[in-house]
């Protein structure tokens, strides 16, 4: 029933992705390396039928998912346009508004605390200590205050994980699906946008602005995300990525973050 073709995934080692054919229809085979990511992705596909490829089959003992293969190109490789980012905002709103099943994972607050404890101690080797202290203080203050409403979020919502055919956007790679405030799905995305008009199109597609609590958390998390990415790039000898991330962090800390 399943015919497997060439490898079509990223060379990052997280999972193996192959072109495939399932019962005569074009498909994708995704084979995970880590059981918890397989579990998160399976949960995401079962929770979010809209804007995702159809889940055709799963083999838990082999950590495999067989998914519908949809047309479109990775949005990271196409010209960024307001139409694309409006569609991305609209799709994310649909995911966030979907009625969740009982969430079997950690809470959004604890998840962010875990990431802070992993990255802040390492940051001092690569980033101005004064900036590290400021980011840590901002993030801990946001975590200790009122927390925005929790949704089931994608966890890695960037153009790398969208397919775009010019009119329809498909969301893929939901192995990071987890609960948390909606703005946690936008910090990395907004930090990477080169044009404010794209951010405006994204927010318009999402269909609402952020509450005061969401704004405060978003400001802190955008700074923390830039710090964490800078650390990751430094540790993986990605000089260009490190320089871009530290510049982003400096800019966020020196101005108001929207």
N, C-alpha and C positions, 0 to 999 in steps of 0.2 A: 504493500500500500504506500510505502514511503520510498522515494528515490532521492538520493542525496547527490548534489552537484558540487560546484566549486565553493571555496571559502570566500565569503563576501564581507566579513566583519572587520572591525578595527584590530590593529596589532597591539592590543593593550593587555591581553591575557586574562581579562575578566570573564570572557565567555567565548565559545566558538560558534560562529554563525555561518550557515551554508545556504546557498540556493537549493531548493528542493521541489519535489512534486508530491502532493498528497492526494491520492485517489483521483488522479488526472487533472488536478488544478494547481497552479503555481503557488508555491509555499516557501517558507523560511524555516529552517531547523536551527534552534538555538539550544546549545548544550552548555549548561552552567558548570563552573568549577566549585562553587560554594553553595551548600544546601540552603543557607539562609537567604541568599539572593534568588535562588530558584523559588523559594517559598514566597518571597515578597512579590516577585514578578507574576507568579501564578495567581496570587491574591489580587494583584492589580488588574490583570486581564479579566478576572471573574467579577470584579467590582465595577469596572469602567468599560462597558461595551461601546460607548460612543467615542469616536475619534481615534480608536486603536484598531489595529488589525484584529480580525476574528481569531480567537483561539480555537484551533482545529483539533488538537490532540495534545496530551501530556503523558510523559513517562517518568513518574517521580523517582523510581529506582535508578534511572540514568540521568536525572536532572535535566530532562529534555522537554522543550516546548516546540510544537509545530504550529506555525502561525500563517495566516493568510498573507500572501505577498501582494502589497498594494503598489500602484504606480507612483512615481515621484522620485525626486533626487534629494539627497541629504541637504537640508536647508543651509548647512554651514558652507556648502559649495556653490550656492546660488547668490545672485545679487540681492542684498537686503532691501526690501521695499516696505512702505507702510501697509500695503495689502497683506504681505506675509505676516507682519507683526500684529496687525489687527486680528488676523485669523488665529495666531498663536495665543493672543489674549482671550479670544472667545472660546477656544478649545480648553484653555486652562480653567476658565470659569465653569464650564460644563463638568470638568473633572471634580472641581472643588465642591460643586453643588450636588454631585451624585450622592444618593443616600448610601452611607457606608454600611458595610457589614460590621459585625463586632470586630474591633481592631485588635489584633493579637500581638501588637508590637509595643515598643516603648513609647512614652509620651514625648511630645515635641520638646518640652522643657528639658527633660533628662537627656534627650538626644543631643541637644545643643551644648549642654554641660559636658557631656562626654567628649565632644569634638574640641571644646575649649581646653579641657585637661590634656588632650593629646597634642595640640598645636602650640599653645602659649608657651610651655617650657622650652620648646625647640626654637621658638621665634627669636629669642635673644641672640642666637648665633648669627642671625642674618639681617635683623631689622633693628633700627634705632630703639634702644630700650624705652625711651620716653613714649614712642609711638605704641610699643607693645603694652606698656602700662595703661595708656589711655584707652586702647581698644579693649583690654581686659576689663577695665573699670566700666566702660560703656555697656559692654555685653552683660556683665554680672548685674549691673543696675537694671537693665531691661529684663533679665531673667527673674530678679527678685520682686519686680513690681507686678501690676495686673497683666495677665497674659491674654492675648487675643484669642478669639474662638478658634478651635482646632478643626481642621478638615483632614481628609486623606490626601496627601500631597504627592506629587510625582517624585521629588527628591533630586532630580538632575535635569531641570526643565530649561534646556538651551537649544539653540539651532542644531546642534550636533545630534539631537534626539527627535528631530522632526523630519518628515518627508513632505515635500512640496511639489505639486504638479502644475502650479500656476494658478490654481483656483481652490484646491482642497488640501488641507493640512492633516497629516496623519502623525500621531504621537507614538513613539516607540520607546523601547528600553525602560521598562518600569520596575527594574529590579531594586531600585532604591525607594519604592513606595513606602510611605510611613506617615504617621499622624504628625500634625504640627500646624501652626498658623499659616494662613495662605501666603503671607509675604515671604515666607522662607523659600517659596518656589520662584521668587523673582529677584533675589539679591544678586546671585551670580549672573543672571541674564542682564540686569540693568548695568552691572559693572562692565560688561563686555560691549555694550551698545555704543557705537561711535557717533550716533546722531540723536539728539534729543527728540526729533520728530518721530523716530521709531519707538521711543519709549512712550510718547504720547499716543501713537497708534495702538500700541500694546494695551495701555490702560483703557483706551476707548473700547477696544474689543472685549476687555474683561468686564466692562459695563458698570463699574463703580470705582470710586476713589477709596483710599485707605482711611480707616478711623485714626484717631489720635494715638491709640495704643499700638496700632499696626505701624504707623509712621515711626514711632519711637523704636520699636523692635527692628524695623527695616533699616533704619540708620545704623544701628549697632551691628546688625548682621552683615550689611554690606561692607563695613569696615573689617569685621572679623573674616569674612570670606576672602577679601583682598589679602589680608595677612596670611591666612592659611594657604592660599594659592601661591603666594610668594615663597613661603617655606617649602612647599612641595616642589616648586620649580628649582629652588636653590639646591635642594637635596638630590634632585634628578638632573643637575647640570643643564637646565634649560635657562640659559642666560637671558634670552629675549623675553621669555615669559616672566622671569623674575623681575626684570627691569620694568616691564609693563605693569605688573601687579604692585610693585612698590610705588610707582608713579600714581596708580589709581588710589592706593591707600593714602598717600600724601595729599592728593586732591580732595578725597573725602573728608579727611581730618581737618583740612583748612577751610572748608566751606560747608554750608548747610546741605544736607543730603535729602533729596526729594524722594 
